[in-house]
Amino acid sequence: MKKKLIVLSTALILALSACANMNDTQQRTLSGAAIGSAAGLGIGALTGGGLLWGAAGGAAIGAVGGYIYDQHDKKQSKPPSK
């Protein structure tokens, strides 16, 4: 259990360190996936469910959420049409 947690934590840290040359959409999608993965891992650990399934499901939901947030933010920041 502890070995899996260390491996997944290391993978998340390495994935987040690669965000330097990304545009806003890519950064928000990856950040959402990382946050969702951590949340899914935590929920899986608390409920006794599968840790990998929890992390994978959380990553997918977080990535979609990050992408949708980015698209919403872009629409909000556009100047009104004349």
Buried (B, 14 or more C-beta within 10 A) or exposed (E): EEEEEEEBEEEBEEBBEEEEEEEEBBBBBBBBBBBBBBBBBBBBBEEEEEBEEBBBBBBBBBBBBBBEBBEEEEEEEEEEEE
